Amino acid sequence: MARNPFIAGNWKMNMTVPEGTELVSALIAEKDDISPVEVGVCPPFTALHAIGSLLKEKGSAIKLGGQDVFGDGTGAFTGMISIPMLTDCGCEYVILGHSERRGRFGTTPDWLTPSLQALFADNDETVNLKASIVMPSPLKPIICVGETIDERKTGDTDSIVRSQVEAALKGLDKSKLGEVVLAYEPVWAIGTGETCDSAEAQRVCKLIRDTVAGIDSSAAEAMRVQYGGSVKPDNAEELLGQPDIDGALVGGASLKADSFAAIVRAAKKTA
Ligand code: PEP
């Protein structure tokens, strides 16, 4: 089955409204025909409304995504963001269970003390709870999984990735499972400049698809599996050319229009 590649930029804690507006304006100005590639940006919450309005005003096909979500209702949950808040800004996607949200960092600056790190407390159970509220909503989840360097060194990559996928998808509506995007993001490759070798990334992305097939085979065929971890213009084509890699979740290289656009063009070449 042909799956449209999906390149999503995770801006993380970067970009004020003017900076994000400048970046997205430059992406919109790229007039290349990139179909069938789907492109998305996931700004911080503070920029979602402005970027969503800009994309709408320009009639852009670039999709908008949130970086996390808490609940579907309203209530006394200081600092949290709901599904209607994201959809109101124009979001179609939301990232769930990014390794940083799970407190599993590729790199940690000195100021990130253990007590600050403890604020990033997502785990398999909370990722599944969030996925189960997102699935019936208009949002589609981009669910991140991946092993740390220690888990890789002890030979636990496959069991960790398989169990994260099974836990995240547990009990979700099988008829919509194909709409979920799964992102394989080895933690040791995130923001480190170290990329997973394309053959190994393909092997793990296939393991992810096979794990989904154990739940529902047609969902596994339809589902986009992205690779994420130091994707750059010079390694994108090799990674995106792999049969089970259907796109990329891009951090650092999504913060500059020229590098993000080059990754999108690489996806177009391999589509
Ligand atoms: C990410 O945070 O999802 C990511 C892949 O970051 P980077 O591209 O900077 O490694």
Residues whose N, C-alpha, C, O or C-beta is under 5 A from the ligand:
A	BS01	PEP	N10 A189 I190 G191 T192 G228 G229 S230 V231 L249 V250 G251 G252 A253
